[in-house]
């Protein structure tokens, strides 16, 4: 079981900011911005490459929910959304996740 699956199962604690029956959002333990939240599907999907007809609805739900999470966090002046896919992109946990980064003017470079 991967790290994020253990968080979903409650085996590893997290600082939750949002949860419903499909997704979980929690604060990153090594924040790269004043606000740094990870949004994950509760169903294990290894990366963006694992999105398919059977799980695309969950990913759509994530994208519908991210703006609500950002608004609740006060990110009214913008935020960055990042998803790393595979080892060359530095994906460190093999479970699809999206980073919401904001709370300050971010550097112009991506990542």
GIBEL-V957387 format. One record per residue. N is the residue number from 1. SS is DSSP state (2 for helix, 1 for strand, 0 for the rest). Layout:
N_SS / N_SS
This chain:
1_0 / 2_0 / 3_2 / 4_2 / 5_2 / 6_2 / 7_2 / 8_2 / 9_0 / 10_0 / 11_0 / 12_0 / 13_0 / 14_0 / 15_0 / 16_1 / 17_1 / 18_1 / 19_1 / 20_0 / 21_0 / 22_0 / 23_1 / 24_1 / 25_1 / 26_1 / 27_1 / 28_0 / 29_0 / 30_0 / 31_0 / 32_0 / 33_0 / 34_0 / 35_1 / 36_1 / 37_1 / 38_1 / 39_1 / 40_1 / 41_1 / 42_0 / 43_0 / 44_0 / 45_0 / 46_0 / 47_0 / 48_2 / 49_2 / 50_2 / 51_0 / 52_0 / 53_0 / 54_0 / 55_0 / 56_2 / 57_2 / 58_2 / 59_2 / 60_2 / 61_2 / 62_2 / 63_2 / 64_2 / 65_2 / 66_2 / 67_2 / 68_2 / 69_2 / 70_2 / 71_2 / 72_2 / 73_0 / 74_0 / 75_0 / 76_0 / 77_0 / 78_0 / 79_1 / 80_1 / 81_1 / 82_1 / 83_0 / 84_0 / 85_0 / 86_0 / 87_2 / 88_2 / 89_2 / 90_0 / 91_0 / 92_0 / 93_0 / 94_0 / 95_0 / 96_0 / 97_1 / 98_1 / 99_1 / 100_1 / 101_1 / 102_1 / 103_0 / 104_0 / 105_0 / 106_0 / 107_0 / 108_0 / 109_0 / 110_0 / 111_0
